[in-house]
């Protein structure tokens, strides 16, 4: 039932399948510690970074333990380094790249300063940029989430949508406003342009037809009641052969549907939701809580006891009711404490990201603020075609000096005498509403005052990171609000909760329908791996989490009927969709990247490195050898490009913030490296004692090669060991999650390959 949540991600994962043995299931970043060969043929081992701070998810401060074996030597030298680095994050692949890495402190007891300088120079020269990658989950595990603010956005709404409940097969037909019927050339059928269902009106018989899977239903009115259709009118066989009706033609004349198999059909002209139960509710106790999970539904439903309050999660918002008949009220701020105690191993533990006060919710808030960047060549990037239905029309945006274009499918704003368009996460500017358009890095401050009540609010999450008028490149970034993930009540919710009516224009032979994205109507679920909401809605139409629409271009005379994503860009949640709102064709990755369809020659995504920088490849002429040391087992590689690394086993060596190296055994006992050997270190009275923090650490020379003894400001032994206990727990949790995600990627890639393999007796056709 839950496999649908990662189905979209499987498309991307298959493309990025790794060149590893079938039995391997490494962490997503290859694992730690990492060993590489230096220019002097020495051997350097870098243990997993211990995060001290990750400021605004852009600047990393971390400590690392280092092991160094000079060429020809038999005795290893152990020390610690403190690093500062800028970070670039690929949320899709849960990887972080460290850039502009600097070693700001170091401590190698017993080594002269000159030798330490040389050692660190070798480390920096040998540790290639492409290898400076760490799993996002390792950083997330180390962050003190109690220090994260809720990140709430004012103006977000949480009124419950119309909710239909059924204990037998049912579907929800949503029209985006009153049904809009479009004529079909040389045919007496009309079709509804503002729904993701194949819904037709036959004027001669005043009958309405609805396709449900491979069968057809009919009704005397678009609102129902619906029943199995008999023989379809001959008009269906005369639909134009222009590609717009392929899915319909593939299901003609349709399977005869017995009345007993017909679904219940609910019809709404506003965004609504359907709670579909497979029979009467089936309850399963949630360990350690008073909650019961309703297991026979794809929705996220819990109940306090088997006859108490019902809780339902919709678009990240919790609603409660005395029973399944309602009435429903907003409940996120008032959830019982039991929700915070849902076990992480529970099948529906993903809901923890939507429970205020949980680590998962804090992590989701953090993910939402991580920028995704793109570097745009403004001389080469061509703007999209801008078409207005009639003359350009602009209406004021309340509370701002901006005016928005209402009769186009593009996000176009007028500020003063200039016009600004945000398209696929890139800003353009023009002196007229119709162009010409050019990439701009100068966006008015008034744009970022647009409130959630405006359908253009999502563009406020697209910002200019770097702009120099003399430079041919502009760097943009966007955070999750651009993809519809809003932070409110301390959790990620989908959409602002406002309903933005569509634009419909009747000035052409076909009605022009420009849908706006909505909060409810497609059973979206939050995916904690991607930080994105995606649809999982087989009960919301044959095209899943997408709306159908018509785009008519008066310049070309072309009318295209196609699936349109419910988000502000791309094809979030739809399996594959041509989007008349952006003119882009995109396969879902549980939310396509805003820069993904623009081509690498004009737009360079900030996380392109993630596709190539994770693993070394034996097939590329590299050799591997296993090195066993007292500290760990590591795998070292040497190839035509110099030293590299892949995964590692055993990461039990740590850098104390006091500059010393520590080791933890399997029983949790700590040892300190001193004078070339290990000595037992007494555990702190309270393992969870909080370290004094960065402000109380000794102030050291910022020059990298810092040797010698710790100063009098060195943290106490208890404080240091408390820090080490926390670092150990974070490293263990981060490694476990990175390993889990690595296995999921591998399984998804394997499943994709299996799905593509011809089946026996299928004539070579793929499943």
C-alpha positions in Angstrom: 0.0 0.0 0.0 2.8 2.4 0.9 5.0 1.4 -2.1 3.3 4.1 -4.2 5.1 6.8 -2.1 8.4 5.9 -3.7 7.2 4.9 -7.1 8.0 8.3 -8.6 11.5 8.3 -7.1 12.2 4.9 -8.7 12.3 6.6 -12.1 15.2 8.8 -11.1 16.9 6.1 -9.0 17.0 3.7 -12.0 18.9 6.2 -14.0 21.4 6.7 -11.2 21.9 3.0 -10.4 25.5 2.4 -9.2 28.2 0.1 -10.5 28.3 -2.1 -7.5 28.1 -5.8 -6.9 24.6 -7.1 -6.5 25.1 -8.1 -2.9 26.3 -4.6 -1.9 24.0 -2.2 -0.3 26.2 0.8 0.7 25.1 4.1 2.2 24.2 6.7 -0.3 27.5 8.5 0.2 29.7 5.4 0.1 30.4 5.2 3.8 33.0 6.3 6.2 35.9 6.4 7.1 37.6 7.3 3.8 41.2 6.4 2.9 43.1 7.8 0.0 46.7 7.8 -1.2 48.6 11.0 -0.9 51.0 12.4 -3.4 53.9 11.1 -1.4 52.4 7.6 -1.4 51.3 8.0 2.2 47.9 6.8 3.4 45.4 9.2 4.9 42.2 8.1 6.6 39.5 10.6 7.3 36.8 9.6 9.8 33.2 10.8 9.6 32.8 14.5 10.4 31.2 15.4 13.7 29.0 18.4 13.1 29.3 21.3 15.4 27.1 23.7 13.4 25.4 24.0 10.1 24.5 27.6 9.8 21.4 28.3 7.6 22.2 24.9 5.9 24.9 26.8 4.0 28.0 26.8 6.2 29.3 23.7 8.0 31.5 23.6 11.0 32.8 20.1 11.9 35.5 18.1 13.6 37.2 15.1 12.1 39.6 12.5 13.4 42.5 11.8 11.0 44.9 8.8 10.7 48.1 9.2 8.7 50.6 6.5 7.7 53.7 7.9 5.9 55.1 5.9 3.0 57.3 3.1 4.3 56.3 3.7 7.9 54.6 1.2 10.2 53.3 3.5 12.9 50.2 5.6 12.3 49.8 9.2 13.5 46.4 10.2 14.8 45.1 13.7 15.1 42.1 16.0 14.8 41.1 18.8 12.5 38.3 21.4 12.6 36.9 22.3 9.2 34.8 25.1 7.8 33.0 24.5 4.5 30.3 25.9 2.3 27.7 23.3 1.4 25.6 22.5 -1.6 22.6 20.1 -1.1 20.9 17.7 -3.4 17.6 16.9 -1.7 16.6 14.5 -4.4 19.6 12.3 -3.6 20.1 13.3 0.0 23.7 14.3 -0.5 25.7 17.3 0.7 28.8 18.5 -1.0 31.4 20.5 0.9 33.0 23.3 -1.1 35.6 25.9 -0.2 36.8 23.6 2.5 39.2 25.0 5.0 41.1 23.4 7.9 40.9 26.1 10.6 42.3 24.1 13.5 44.4 21.0 13.9 46.1 19.0 16.6 48.6 16.1 16.0 50.4 15.5 19.3 54.1 14.8 19.0 54.4 16.1 15.5 56.4 19.3 14.8 54.4 22.2 13.3 56.3 22.1 10.0 55.4 18.4 9.6 51.8 19.1 10.4 51.7 21.8 7.8 53.0 19.4 5.2 50.6 16.7 6.3 47.6 19.0 6.0 48.8 20.3 2.6 48.9 16.6 1.4 45.4 16.1 2.8 44.0 19.1 1.0 45.8 18.2 -2.3 44.7 14.5 -2.2 41.1 15.0 -1.0 39.5 15.7 -4.4 36.6 18.1 -4.7 34.4 15.3 -6.1 35.0 13.2 -3.0 33.9 15.8 -0.5 30.4 14.4 -0.3 28.5 13.3 2.8 25.0 11.9 3.3 22.4 14.5 4.3 21.2 12.2 6.9 24.5 12.2 8.7 24.2 16.0 9.1 20.6 15.9 10.1 21.3 13.4 12.8 23.9 15.6 14.3 21.9 18.9 14.5 20.4 19.9 17.8 16.8 20.1 16.5 15.6 21.8 19.7 17.3 24.9 18.5 15.3 25.1 15.3 12.4 27.5 15.1 9.0 26.5 13.8 9.4 28.6 10.7 5.7 29.4 10.5 4.2 31.4 7.6 1.4 33.8 8.5 -1.7 33.7 6.4 -1.9 29.9 5.8 -5.4 28.5 6.0 -6.6 25.2 7.5 -10.4 25.1 6.9 -11.4 21.4 6.3 -12.3 20.7 2.6 -15.5 18.8 1.7 -14.8 15.3 2.8 -16.5 12.2 1.4 -16.3 8.9 3.2 -17.0 5.5 1.6 -16.7 1.9 2.8 -17.1 0.5 -0.7 -15.3 1.3 -4.0 -15.7 5.0 -4.8 -14.2 7.8 -6.9 -14.2 11.5 -6.5 -14.8 13.6 -9.6 -13.6 17.2 -9.0 -14.5 20.0 -11.3 -12.3 23.1 -10.9 -15.4 25.3 -10.6 -18.5 24.8 -12.6 -18.0 22.2 -15.4 -16.5 23.9 -18.5 -17.5 22.0 -21.6 -15.5 22.3 -24.8 -16.7 21.4 -28.3 -14.9 18.7 -30.2 -14.3 19.4 -33.9 -16.8 17.6 -36.2 -18.4 15.8 -33.3 -21.6 16.2 -31.2 -19.7 15.3 -28.0 -18.3 17.9 -25.6 -15.7 17.2 -23.0 -15.1 18.8 -19.6 -11.8 20.7 -19.6 -11.5 21.4 -15.9 -11.3 17.9 -14.4 -8.7 15.1 -14.6 -11.4 12.6 -15.5 -12.5 11.7 -19.1 -16.0 13.2 -18.8 -18.2 13.9 -21.8 -21.6 15.4 -22.5 -23.7 14.0 -25.4 -26.0 16.8 -26.5 -28.5 14.8 -28.6 -29.4 12.5 -25.7 -28.6 14.9 -22.9 -26.5 12.2 -21.3 -23.2 12.5 -19.5 -20.4 9.8 -19.7 -17.5 9.1 -17.4 -14.6 6.7 -17.9 -13.8 4.6 -14.9 -10.7 2.4 -15.5 -11.7 0.2 -18.5 -15.5 0.8 -18.2 -18.0 3.6 -18.7 -20.6 5.2 -16.5 -23.5 7.5 -17.5 -25.7 10.0 -15.8 -28.5 12.5 -16.6 -26.5 15.3 -15.0 -22.8 15.9 -14.4 -23.5 15.7 -10.7 -25.0 12.3 -11.0 -26.4 9.8 -10.1 -24.0 7.6 -12.1 -24.7 4.1 -13.2 -23.1 1.6 -15.7 -23.4 2.8 -19.3 -24.8 0.6 -22.0 -23.7 1.0 -25.6 -21.8 4.2 -26.1 -23.0 6.7 -28.8 -21.2 6.3 -32.1 -19.7 9.8 -31.6 -17.0 8.2 -29.5 -15.7 6.4 -32.6 -15.4 9.7 -34.4 -13.0 11.4 -31.9 -10.2 13.2 -33.8 -7.0 11.2 -34.3 -4.7 13.9 -33.0 -3.3 12.3 -29.9 -5.6 14.1 -27.5 -7.9 11.1 -27.2 -5.5 8.1 -27.2 -6.4 7.0 -23.7 -10.1 7.3 -24.5 -9.8 5.3 -27.7 -7.8 2.6 -25.9 -10.9 2.0 -23.7 -13.6 1.8 -26.4 -16.1 0.3 -26.3 -15.2 -0.5 -22.8 -15.8 -3.5 -20.5 -19.4 -4.2 -19.6 -19.8 -3.2 -15.9 -22.2 -5.1 -13.7 -24.2 -2.8 -11.4 -22.8 -4.6 -8.4 -19.3 -3.6 -9.4 -20.0 0.1 -10.1 -18.3 2.5 -7.8 -19.9 5.2 -5.8 -19.3 8.5 -7.5 -18.9 11.7 -5.6 -18.9 15.0 -7.5 -17.5 18.3 -6.3 -17.0 21.7 -7.9 -14.4 22.8 -5.3 -11.3 21.0 -4.1 -12.4 18.0 -1.9 -11.0 14.8 -0.5 -12.2 11.2 -0.3 -11.6 8.9 2.6 -12.0 5.4 1.1 -12.2 2.5 3.5 -12.1 -1.1 2.3 -15.1 -2.1 4.3 -15.7 -1.2 7.9 -12.7 0.3 9.8 -10.0 -2.2 10.8 -8.1 -1.1 13.9 -4.5 -2.0 14.8 -3.1 -0.8 18.1 -0.1 1.5 17.9 2.5 0.3 20.4 3.2 2.6 23.3 0.2 4.8 22.7 -3.5 5.0 23.1 -3.9 5.3 19.3 -5.3 2.8 16.9 -4.3 2.9 13.2 -7.0 2.3 10.6 -5.2 -0.1 8.4 -7.7 -0.7 5.6 -7.3 2.6 3.8 -4.6 4.4 1.8 -5.3 7.6 3.8 -3.5 8.4 7.1 -6.2 7.7 9.7 -5.8 7.2 13.5 -8.3 6.9 16.3 -8.0 7.5 20.0 -9.3 4.2 21.2 -11.6 2.2 18.9 -14.6 4.5 19.6 -12.9 7.9 20.3 -11.9 10.8 18.2 -10.9 10.1 14.6 -7.8 11.9 13.2 -7.2 12.3 9.5 -4.1 13.8 7.8 -4.8 15.8 4.6 -2.1 17.8 2.8 -0.1 17.9 6.0 -3.0 19.2 8.1 -4.7 17.1 10.8 -8.5 17.1 11.1 -10.5 15.5 13.8 -14.1 14.3 14.2 -16.2 12.4 16.8 -16.6 9.6 14.2 -16.3 9.1 10.4 -19.4 11.1 9.7 -17.9 14.4 11.0 -18.1 17.2 11.5 -14.3 17.8 10.9 -12.3 20.5 12.6 -8.6 21.5 12.3 -6.6 19.6 14.9 -2.8 20.0 14.2 -2.1 22.4 17.2 -4.2 20.2 19.5 -3.0 16.6 18.7 -2.7 14.3 21.7 0.8 13.6 23.0 0.4 10.0 21.8 1.1 11.1 18.2 4.6 12.1 19.2 5.1 8.6 20.5 4.2 6.7 17.2 7.1 4.3 16.8 9.6 5.1 14.0 9.2 1.5 12.8 5.4 1.9 12.3 4.1 1.5 8.7 2.7 5.0 8.8 5.6 6.7 10.8 5.9 9.2 7.9 3.1 11.1 9.6 5.6 12.1 12.3 6.9 14.9 10.0 3.4 16.5 10.4 3.3 16.2 14.2 4.5 19.4 15.8 7.3 19.0 18.3 8.8 15.8 16.8 12.4 15.5 15.5 10.9 14.6 12.1 8.9 17.8 12.0 11.9 19.8 12.9 13.9 18.1 10.2 11.2 18.8 7.7 11.3 22.5 8.6 15.1 22.4 8.1 14.7 20.7 4.7 12.2 23.2 3.6 14.7 26.0 4.0 17.6 24.4 2.0 18.1 26.3 -1.2 18.2 24.5 -4.6 20.4 26.5 -6.9 20.9 27.0 -10.6 23.5 29.0 -12.6 21.9 30.5 -15.7 23.6 31.7 -18.9 21.5 34.8 -19.5 22.9 35.2 -23.0 21.8 31.7 -24.1 18.7 30.9 -22.1 15.6 31.5 -24.2 12.5 32.7 -22.5 9.2 30.7 -22.8 6.5 31.9 -25.2 4.0 34.2 -23.4 0.4 34.1 -24.7 -2.5 36.1 -23.4 -6.1 35.2 -23.9 -7.0 38.5 -25.4 -5.3 41.7 -24.4 -3.0 41.5 -21.3 -5.0 42.0 -18.1 -3.5 42.8 -14.8 -5.1 43.0 -11.4 -3.7 44.4 -8.1 -2.3 42.1 -5.5 -3.7 43.2 -2.1 -1.1 44.7 0.2 1.6 45.2 -2.4 2.5 47.5 -5.2 2.4 44.5 -7.6 -0.2 43.6 -10.2 -0.5 40.1 -11.6 -1.4 39.0 -15.1 -4.7 37.0 -15.0 -5.2 35.8 -18.5 -2.0 33.9 -19.2 -0.6 30.6 -17.9 2.6 32.3 -16.8 3.5 34.0 -13.5 3.9 37.6 -14.7 3.9 40.6 -12.4 3.9 44.3 -13.1 5.9 46.5 -10.7 6.0 50.1 -11.7 6.6 50.3 -15.5 8.4 47.0 -15.7 7.2 43.4 -16.1 8.7 40.4 -14.3 8.1 36.7 -15.1 9.1 33.8 -12.9 9.3 30.6 -15.0 10.9 27.3 -13.9 12.7 29.1 -11.0 14.3 31.8 -13.2 13.4 35.5 -13.3 12.9 37.4 -16.5 12.2 41.1 -17.1 10.6 43.0 -19.9 9.5 46.6 -20.6 6.2 45.4 -22.1 3.8 42.7 -21.1 4.5 40.7 -24.2 8.3 40.9 -24.3 11.0 40.7 -25.4 12.0 38.9 -22.2 15.5 38.6 -20.8 17.0 36.9 -17.7 17.3 39.4 -14.8 19.0 39.3 -11.5 17.3 42.5 -10.3 14.0 41.6 -8.8 12.0 44.3 -6.9 11.6 43.9 -3.2 7.8 44.4 -3.6 7.6 40.9 -5.2 8.6 39.3 -1.9 5.7 41.0 -0.1 3.1 38.9 -2.0 0.9 37.2 0.6 -0.3 33.6 0.6 -3.8 34.8 -0.4 -2.4 35.5 -3.9 -1.9 32.7 -6.4 1.5 34.2 -7.1 2.8 33.7 -3.6 5.0 30.8 -4.6 7.3 33.0 -6.7 8.5 34.7 -3.4 10.6 31.6 -2.8 12.7 32.1 -5.9 15.6 34.5 -5.1 18.7 35.8 -6.8 21.8 34.3 -5.2 24.4 36.1 -7.3 24.1 38.8 -10.0 26.7 40.9 -11.6 25.5 42.9 -14.6 28.9 42.4 -16.2 28.7 38.7 -15.8 26.9 36.4 -18.3 25.7 34.2 -15.5 23.0 34.7 -12.9 22.6 32.3 -10.0 19.0 31.6 -8.7 17.8 29.5 -5.9 14.4 28.3 -4.6 13.2 26.7 -1.4 10.3 24.4 -0.9 7.6 27.0 -0.9 8.0 27.2 -4.7 7.0 23.6 -5.0 4.0 24.0 -2.7 5.5 22.9 0.6 4.7 25.6 3.2 5.8 25.6 6.8 2.9 26.3 9.2 2.2 25.2 12.8 5.8 23.9 12.9 5.2 21.3 10.2 5.3 21.0 6.4 1.9 21.4 4.8 1.0 21.3 1.1 -0.3 24.5 -0.3 -1.5 27.7 1.4 -5.0 26.5 2.0 -6.4 29.3 -0.2 -8.5 28.4 -3.3 -7.3 30.2 -6.4 -10.1 30.0 -9.1 -9.0 29.1 -12.6 -9.0 31.4 -15.5 -11.5 30.5 -18.3 -11.8 32.4 -21.5 -14.3 31.8 -24.2 -12.9 34.0 -27.0 -11.7 31.2 -29.2 -13.2 28.2 -30.9 -12.2 26.3 -27.7 -12.3 27.5 -24.2 -9.0 28.4 -22.7 -8.6 27.0 -19.2 -5.7 28.0 -17.0 -5.8 26.0 -13.7 -4.2 27.3 -10.6 -2.7 25.0 -8.1 -4.8 23.9 -5.1 -4.2 22.5 -1.6 -6.7 19.7 -1.6 -8.1 17.3 -4.1 -5.3 14.8 -4.9 -4.5 13.0 -1.7 -0.9 14.3 -1.5 1.5 12.8 1.0 4.7 14.1 2.4 7.8 12.1 1.6 10.4 12.6 4.3 13.2 11.3 2.0 12.6 14.0 -0.6 11.0 16.7 1.5 8.3 17.0 -1.1 4.6 16.2 -1.3 3.4 13.9 -4.0 0.1 12.5 -5.1 -1.0 8.9 -4.5 -4.5 9.2 -5.9 -5.9 6.4 -8.0 -9.3 7.4 -6.7 -9.0 11.0 -8.0 -9.1 10.3 -11.7 -7.4 8.2 -14.4 -4.5 10.7 -14.5 -3.7 10.5 -10.8 -2.5 13.7 -9.1 -2.9 15.8 -12.2 -5.6 18.0 -13.6 -6.7 17.9 -17.2 -6.9 21.1 -19.1 -6.9 22.7 -22.5 -4.3 25.1 -23.8 -5.2 27.0 -26.9 -2.5 29.0 -28.6 -4.1 31.7 -30.8 -0.8 32.3 -32.6 -0.6 28.8 -33.9 -4.3 27.8 -33.8 -3.3 24.7 -31.8 -5.5 23.2 -29.1 -3.8 20.7 -26.8 -5.6 18.6 -24.2 -3.2 17.3 -21.5 -2.5 16.7 -17.9 -1.4 19.7 -15.9 0.4 19.4 -12.6 -1.4 20.8 -9.5 1.8 22.5 -8.4 3.3 25.8 -9.8 5.8 24.1 -12.1 6.7 20.8 -13.6 4.9 17.5 -13.0 4.9 17.0 -9.3 3.0 13.8 -8.5 1.9 13.0 -12.1 3.5 10.0 -13.6 4.2 11.9 -16.8 2.5 15.0 -18.0 2.7 17.6 -20.7 2.1 20.8 -18.7 0.4 23.7 -20.6 1.2 25.9 -17.7 4.9 25.6 -18.3 5.1 24.0 -21.7 7.4 21.3 -20.3 7.2 17.5 -20.4 8.5 15.9 -17.3 8.5 12.5 -15.6 7.9 12.7 -11.9 10.6 12.4 -9.2 8.1 12.9 -6.5 8.3 16.5 -7.6 10.4 17.5 -10.6 13.2 20.0 -10.1 12.3 23.4 -11.2 15.4 23.6 -13.4 15.3 20.0 -14.6 13.9 20.5 -18.1 15.9 23.4 -19.3 19.0 21.6 -20.6 22.5 21.6 -19.2 23.9 24.0 -21.8 21.9 27.0 -20.5 21.1 26.1 -16.9 23.6 24.3 -14.6 21.8 22.8 -11.6 23.7 23.3 -8.3 23.6 19.6 -7.6 24.8 18.2 -10.9 27.9 17.0 -9.0 25.6 14.5 -7.1 25.2 12.4 -10.3 29.0 11.7 -10.6 30.8 12.4 -7.3 29.7 9.5 -5.1 31.4 6.3 -6.1 34.5 5.2 -7.8 34.0 2.7 -10.6 36.2 -0.4 -11.0 35.2 -0.6 -14.6 36.8 2.8 -15.2 40.3 1.4 -14.8 40.5 1.8 -11.0 41.8 -0.8 -8.6 40.7 -1.5 -5.1 42.5 -2.8 -2.1 41.4 -3.3 1.5 43.4 -1.8 4.3 42.9 -3.0 7.8 44.1 -0.8 10.7 43.6 -0.7 14.4 40.8 1.8 13.9 38.8 0.5 11.0 38.6 -1.4 7.8 38.6 0.8 4.8 38.6 0.4 1.0 41.1 2.4 -0.9 41.1 3.0 -4.6 43.8 4.2 -7.0 43.0 5.0 -10.6 44.1 7.2 -13.5 42.7 10.3 -11.7 44.7 9.6 -8.5 43.6 8.5 -5.1 39.9 8.1 -4.2 37.7 6.2 -1.9 34.7 4.1 -1.5 32.8 2.7 1.5 34.2 1.7 4.9 33.5 -0.5 7.9 33.8 0.5 11.5 33.9 4.2 12.3 34.7 4.2 16.0 37.4 6.9 16.1 36.3 10.4 17.1 37.6 14.0 17.4 37.1 15.5 20.8 36.5 19.2 20.8 39.5 19.4 23.1 41.7 18.5 20.2 42.3 14.9 21.3 41.4 11.6 19.5 39.1 9.2 21.2 37.9 5.6 20.4 34.7 3.9 21.5 34.6 0.1 21.9 31.5 -2.1 21.4 30.7 -1.8 25.1 30.5 1.9 25.0 33.8 2.5 26.8 36.0 5.4 25.7 39.8 5.5 25.2 42.0 8.5 24.5 44.9 8.5 22.1 48.0 9.7 23.9 51.8 9.2 23.4 51.2 6.8 20.5 48.8 4.5 22.5 45.3 4.3 24.0 44.4 4.9 27.6 41.1 4.3 29.3 38.9 7.4 29.8 36.3 7.6 32.6 32.8 8.0 31.3 30.9 11.2 32.4 28.5 11.0 35.3 25.7 11.9 32.9 26.1 10.6 29.4 23.8 13.2 28.1 25.5 16.1 29.7 25.6 19.0 27.3 29.0 20.2 26.1 29.8 23.8 26.8 29.5 24.8 23.2 31.6 26.6 20.7 31.9 29.8 22.8 33.7 27.9 25.7 36.1 26.0 23.4 39.7 27.1 23.4 40.5 30.0 21.0 43.2 28.8 18.7 45.3 30.2 15.9 43.3 30.2 12.7 46.3 29.0 10.9 45.6 25.4 9.9 48.8 23.6 11.2 48.2 24.0 14.9 50.1 21.5 17.1 50.9 21.2 20.7 48.9 20.9 23.9 45.5 22.1 24.7 45.2 25.5 26.4 43.8 26.1 29.8 40.4 26.7 28.2 40.1 23.1 27.2 36.6 21.6 27.9 36.4 19.4 31.0 36.7 15.6 30.6 33.0 15.2 31.4 32.0 17.9 28.9 34.2 16.3 26.2 32.9 12.8 26.8 29.3 14.1 26.9 30.0 15.7 23.5 31.5 12.3 22.3 28.5 10.4 23.5 26.2 12.7 21.5 28.4 12.5 18.4 28.5 8.7 18.7 24.7 8.5 18.8 24.4 11.0 15.9 27.0 9.1 13.9 25.2 5.8 14.5 21.8 7.2 13.6 23.1 9.0 10.5 24.9 5.9 9.3 21.8 3.8 9.8 19.6 6.2 7.8 22.2 6.7 5.1 22.5 3.0 4.8 18.8 2.6 4.7 18.4 5.2 1.9 21.3 3.5 0.0 19.4 0.2 0.2 16.1 1.8 -0.9 17.9 3.4 -3.9 19.4 0.0 -4.9 16.0 -1.7 -4.4 14.2 0.9 -6.5 16.8 0.6 -9.3 16.5 -3.2 -9.2 12.7 -3.0 -9.3 12.9 -0.6 -12.2 15.1 -3.0 -14.1 12.8 -5.9 -13.3 9.8 -3.9 -14.6 11.6 -3.2 -17.8 12.5 -6.8 -18.4 10.3 -8.6 -21.0 7.9 -11.1 -19.5 7.8 -14.7 -20.7 5.2 -15.1 -23.4 4.6 -11.4 -23.7 6.0 -11.1 -27.2 8.8 -8.9 -25.9 6.4 -6.2 -24.7 7.4 -4.5 -21.4 5.2 -4.5 -18.4 
